Amino acid sequence: MKTATESVAERYDHALHCARHYRLLPDSAVPKPTAAWPPENIALLERYRDWLSGSGTSQYVIDLLYIPMAGHVLGLNLKPYEQLDLDADLEKALAYIKAKRLSAE
């Protein structure tokens, strides 16, 4: 369970650890934990969480949806966020979610 002192990197790494990868095909790309990320991407994820929290988004939704999906984009594209191609790199994260075949949604 999430604690009040858990960092956004710890939160994402926990979500990644608990992710259901057993349905993935052997050649499927899997996001890397935050230890493999450029440091500026971890800082970006922290700023993103703070921005979401300040917008009135519920902590539950931030932790369950927004942080994991943003983390998937960053964890599948191990380059500084300034170099991300939002269309192509987001598509990699969406392909990862679809490859897990958890539900029709």
CNS distance restraints for C-alpha pairs under 8 A (distance, minus, plus):
assign (resid   2 and name CA) (resid   6 and name CA) 6.58 0.50 0.50
assign (resid   2 and name CA) (resid  11 and name CA) 7.19 0.50 0.50
assign (resid   6 and name CA) (resid  10 and name CA) 5.99 0.50 0.50
assign (resid   6 and name CA) (resid  11 and name CA) 6.44 0.50 0.50
assign (resid   7 and name CA) (resid  11 and name CA) 6.15 0.50 0.50
assign (resid   8 and name CA) (resid  12 and name CA) 6.15 0.50 0.50
assign (resid   8 and name CA) (resid  42 and name CA) 7.88 0.50 0.50
assign (resid   8 and name CA) (resid  45 and name CA) 6.97 0.50 0.50
assign (resid   8 and name CA) (resid  46 and name CA) 5.84 0.50 0.50
assign (resid   8 and name CA) (resid  49 and name CA) 7.47 0.50 0.50
assign (resid   8 and name CA) (resid  67 and name CA) 7.78 0.50 0.50
assign (resid   9 and name CA) (resid  13 and name CA) 6.07 0.50 0.50
assign (resid   9 and name CA) (resid  34 and name CA) 6.06 0.50 0.50
assign (resid   9 and name CA) (resid  42 and name CA) 6.51 0.50 0.50
assign (resid   9 and name CA) (resid  45 and name CA) 7.84 0.50 0.50
assign (resid   9 and name CA) (resid  46 and name CA) 7.88 0.50 0.50
assign (resid  10 and name CA) (resid  14 and name CA) 6.02 0.50 0.50
assign (resid  11 and name CA) (resid  15 and name CA) 6.28 0.50 0.50
assign (resid  11 and name CA) (resid  63 and name CA) 7.46 0.50 0.50
assign (resid  12 and name CA) (resid  16 and name CA) 6.09 0.50 0.50
assign (resid  12 and name CA) (resid  33 and name CA) 7.72 0.50 0.50
assign (resid  12 and name CA) (resid  34 and name CA) 7.67 0.50 0.50
assign (resid  12 and name CA) (resid  67 and name CA) 6.60 0.50 0.50
assign (resid  12 and name CA) (resid  68 and name CA) 5.85 0.50 0.50
assign (resid  12 and name CA) (resid  71 and name CA) 6.42 0.50 0.50
assign (resid  13 and name CA) (resid  17 and name CA) 6.03 0.50 0.50
assign (resid  13 and name CA) (resid  33 and name CA) 5.55 0.50 0.50
assign (resid  13 and name CA) (resid  34 and name CA) 6.57 0.50 0.50
assign (resid  14 and name CA) (resid  18 and name CA) 6.22 0.50 0.50
assign (resid  15 and name CA) (resid  19 and name CA) 6.04 0.50 0.50
assign (resid  15 and name CA) (resid  68 and name CA) 6.67 0.50 0.50
assign (resid  16 and name CA) (resid  31 and name CA) 7.78 0.50 0.50
assign (resid  16 and name CA) (resid  33 and name CA) 7.18 0.50 0.50
assign (resid  16 and name CA) (resid  68 and name CA) 7.65 0.50 0.50
assign (resid  20 and name CA) (resid 100 and name CA) 7.13 0.50 0.50
assign (resid  21 and name CA) (resid 100 and name CA) 6.41 0.50 0.50
assign (resid  22 and name CA) (resid 100 and name CA) 7.87 0.50 0.50
assign (resid  23 and name CA) (resid  99 and name CA) 7.58 0.50 0.50
assign (resid  23 and name CA) (resid 100 and name CA) 5.49 0.50 0.50
assign (resid  23 and name CA) (resid 101 and name CA) 6.76 0.50 0.50
assign (resid  24 and name CA) (resid  28 and name CA) 6.10 0.50 0.50
assign (resid  24 and name CA) (resid  99 and name CA) 5.82 0.50 0.50
assign (resid  24 and name CA) (resid 100 and name CA) 5.29 0.50 0.50
assign (resid  24 and name CA) (resid 101 and name CA) 7.83 0.50 0.50
assign (resid  25 and name CA) (resid  99 and name CA) 7.55 0.50 0.50
assign (resid  28 and name CA) (resid  96 and name CA) 7.34 0.50 0.50
assign (resid  28 and name CA) (resid  99 and name CA) 7.40 0.50 0.50
assign (resid  29 and name CA) (resid  76 and name CA) 7.32 0.50 0.50
assign (resid  29 and name CA) (resid  96 and name CA) 6.73 0.50 0.50
assign (resid  30 and name CA) (resid  76 and name CA) 6.72 0.50 0.50
assign (resid  30 and name CA) (resid  96 and name CA) 6.98 0.50 0.50
assign (resid  31 and name CA) (resid  71 and name CA) 7.96 0.50 0.50
assign (resid  31 and name CA) (resid  72 and name CA) 5.62 0.50 0.50
assign (resid  31 and name CA) (resid  73 and name CA) 7.82 0.50 0.50
assign (resid  31 and name CA) (resid  74 and name CA) 7.80 0.50 0.50
assign (resid  31 and name CA) (resid  75 and name CA) 4.36 0.50 0.50
assign (resid  31 and name CA) (resid  76 and name CA) 4.53 0.50 0.50
assign (resid  32 and name CA) (resid  36 and name CA) 6.26 0.50 0.50
assign (resid  32 and name CA) (resid  37 and name CA) 7.60 0.50 0.50
assign (resid  32 and name CA) (resid  75 and name CA) 4.70 0.50 0.50
assign (resid  32 and name CA) (resid  76 and name CA) 6.41 0.50 0.50
assign (resid  33 and name CA) (resid  37 and name CA) 7.27 0.50 0.50
assign (resid  33 and name CA) (resid  75 and name CA) 6.42 0.50 0.50
assign (resid  34 and name CA) (resid  42 and name CA) 6.98 0.50 0.50
assign (resid  34 and name CA) (resid  75 and name CA) 7.02 0.50 0.50
assign (resid  36 and name CA) (resid  75 and name CA) 7.91 0.50 0.50
assign (resid  36 and name CA) (resid  78 and name CA) 7.41 0.50 0.50
assign (resid  37 and name CA) (resid  41 and name CA) 6.51 0.50 0.50
assign (resid  37 and name CA) (resid  42 and name CA) 7.15 0.50 0.50
assign (resid  37 and name CA) (resid  74 and name CA) 7.42 0.50 0.50
assign (resid  37 and name CA) (resid  75 and name CA) 6.76 0.50 0.50
assign (resid  37 and name CA) (resid  78 and name CA) 5.73 0.50 0.50
assign (resid  37 and name CA) (resid  79 and name CA) 7.44 0.50 0.50
assign (resid  38 and name CA) (resid  42 and name CA) 7.18 0.50 0.50
assign (resid  38 and name CA) (resid  78 and name CA) 6.91 0.50 0.50
assign (resid  38 and name CA) (resid  79 and name CA) 6.57 0.50 0.50
assign (resid  38 and name CA) (resid  80 and name CA) 5.99 0.50 0.50
assign (resid  39 and name CA) (resid  43 and name CA) 6.56 0.50 0.50
assign (resid  40 and name CA) (resid  44 and name CA) 6.14 0.50 0.50
assign (resid  40 and name CA) (resid  80 and name CA) 6.68 0.50 0.50
assign (resid  40 and name CA) (resid  81 and name CA) 7.44 0.50 0.50
assign (resid  41 and name CA) (resid  45 and name CA) 6.22 0.50 0.50
assign (resid  41 and name CA) (resid  74 and name CA) 6.97 0.50 0.50
assign (resid  41 and name CA) (resid  80 and name CA) 6.29 0.50 0.50
assign (resid  41 and name CA) (resid  81 and name CA) 5.95 0.50 0.50
assign (resid  42 and name CA) (resid  46 and name CA) 6.32 0.50 0.50
assign (resid  43 and name CA) (resid  47 and name CA) 6.28 0.50 0.50
assign (resid  44 and name CA) (resid  48 and name CA) 6.07 0.50 0.50
assign (resid  44 and name CA) (resid  81 and name CA) 7.90 0.50 0.50
assign (resid  45 and name CA) (resid  49 and name CA) 6.20 0.50 0.50
assign (resid  45 and name CA) (resid  67 and name CA) 7.40 0.50 0.50
assign (resid  45 and name CA) (resid  70 and name CA) 7.36 0.50 0.50
assign (resid  45 and name CA) (resid  71 and name CA) 7.39 0.50 0.50
assign (resid  46 and name CA) (resid  50 and name CA) 6.25 0.50 0.50
assign (resid  47 and name CA) (resid  51 and name CA) 6.04 0.50 0.50
assign (resid  48 and name CA) (resid  52 and name CA) 6.15 0.50 0.50
assign (resid  49 and name CA) (resid  53 and name CA) 6.09 0.50 0.50
assign (resid  49 and name CA) (resid  62 and name CA) 7.11 0.50 0.50
assign (resid  49 and name CA) (resid  67 and name CA) 7.01 0.50 0.50
assign (resid  50 and name CA) (resid  54 and name CA) 6.12 0.50 0.50
assign (resid  51 and name CA) (resid  55 and name CA) 6.29 0.50 0.50
assign (resid  52 and name CA) (resid  56 and name CA) 6.88 0.50 0.50
assign (resid  52 and name CA) (resid  57 and name CA) 5.79 0.50 0.50
assign (resid  52 and name CA) (resid  62 and name CA) 7.06 0.50 0.50
assign (resid  53 and name CA) (resid  57 and name CA) 5.64 0.50 0.50
assign (resid  53 and name CA) (resid  58 and name CA) 7.08 0.50 0.50
assign (resid  53 and name CA) (resid  59 and name CA) 6.88 0.50 0.50
assign (resid  53 and name CA) (resid  62 and name CA) 7.67 0.50 0.50
assign (resid  57 and name CA) (resid  61 and name CA) 6.94 0.50 0.50
assign (resid  57 and name CA) (resid  62 and name CA) 6.79 0.50 0.50
assign (resid  58 and name CA) (resid  62 and name CA) 6.28 0.50 0.50
assign (resid  59 and name CA) (resid  63 and name CA) 6.07 0.50 0.50
assign (resid  60 and name CA) (resid  64 and name CA) 5.92 0.50 0.50
assign (resid  61 and name CA) (resid  65 and name CA) 5.51 0.50 0.50
assign (resid  61 and name CA) (resid  66 and name CA) 6.79 0.50 0.50
assign (resid  62 and name CA) (resid  66 and name CA) 4.86 0.50 0.50
assign (resid  62 and name CA) (resid  67 and name CA) 5.87 0.50 0.50
assign (resid  63 and name CA) (resid  67 and name CA) 5.57 0.50 0.50
assign (resid  63 and name CA) (resid  68 and name CA) 7.05 0.50 0.50
assign (resid  64 and name CA) (resid  68 and name CA) 6.64 0.50 0.50
assign (resid  65 and name CA) (resid  69 and name CA) 6.16 0.50 0.50
assign (resid  66 and name CA) (resid  70 and name CA) 6.08 0.50 0.50
assign (resid  67 and name CA) (resid  71 and name CA) 5.84 0.50 0.50
assign (resid  68 and name CA) (resid  72 and name CA) 6.04 0.50 0.50
assign (resid  69 and name CA) (resid  73 and name CA) 6.48 0.50 0.50
assign (resid  69 and name CA) (resid  93 and name CA) 7.29 0.50 0.50
assign (resid  70 and name CA) (resid  74 and name CA) 6.38 0.50 0.50
assign (resid  71 and name CA) (resid  75 and name CA) 5.68 0.50 0.50
assign (resid  72 and name CA) (resid  76 and name CA) 5.90 0.50 0.50
assign (resid  72 and name CA) (resid  93 and name CA) 5.53 0.50 0.50
assign (resid  73 and name CA) (resid  77 and name CA) 6.24 0.50 0.50
assign (resid  73 and name CA) (resid  89 and name CA) 6.29 0.50 0.50
assign (resid  73 and name CA) (resid  90 and name CA) 5.74 0.50 0.50
assign (resid  73 and name CA) (resid  92 and name CA) 7.16 0.50 0.50
assign (resid  73 and name CA) (resid  93 and name CA) 5.17 0.50 0.50
assign (resid  74 and name CA) (resid  78 and name CA) 6.33 0.50 0.50
assign (resid  74 and name CA) (resid  79 and name CA) 7.82 0.50 0.50
assign (resid  74 and name CA) (resid  81 and name CA) 7.54 0.50 0.50
assign (resid  76 and name CA) (resid  89 and name CA) 7.82 0.50 0.50
assign (resid  76 and name CA) (resid  92 and name CA) 7.04 0.50 0.50
assign (resid  76 and name CA) (resid  93 and name CA) 6.84 0.50 0.50
assign (resid  77 and name CA) (resid  84 and name CA) 7.59 0.50 0.50
assign (resid  77 and name CA) (resid  89 and name CA) 6.66 0.50 0.50
assign (resid  79 and name CA) (resid  83 and name CA) 6.51 0.50 0.50
assign (resid  79 and name CA) (resid  84 and name CA) 7.16 0.50 0.50
assign (resid  80 and name CA) (resid  84 and name CA) 7.12 0.50 0.50
assign (resid  84 and name CA) (resid  89 and name CA) 6.49 0.50 0.50
assign (resid  85 and name CA) (resid  89 and name CA) 5.53 0.50 0.50
assign (resid  85 and name CA) (resid  90 and name CA) 7.81 0.50 0.50
assign (resid  86 and name CA) (resid  90 and name CA) 5.60 0.50 0.50
assign (resid  87 and name CA) (resid  91 and name CA) 6.16 0.50 0.50
assign (resid  88 and name CA) (resid  92 and name CA) 6.61 0.50 0.50
assign (resid  89 and name CA) (resid  93 and name CA) 6.80 0.50 0.50
assign (resid  90 and name CA) (resid  94 and name CA) 6.30 0.50 0.50
assign (resid  91 and name CA) (resid  95 and name CA) 6.03 0.50 0.50
assign (resid  92 and name CA) (resid  96 and name CA) 6.28 0.50 0.50
assign (resid  93 and name CA) (resid  97 and name CA) 6.37 0.50 0.50
assign (resid  94 and name CA) (resid  98 and name CA) 6.16 0.50 0.50
assign (resid  95 and name CA) (resid  99 and name CA) 5.94 0.50 0.50
assign (resid  96 and name CA) (resid 100 and name CA) 6.48 0.50 0.50
assign (resid  97 and name CA) (resid 101 and name CA) 7.27 0.50 0.50
assign (resid  98 and name CA) (resid 102 and name CA) 7.72 0.50 0.50
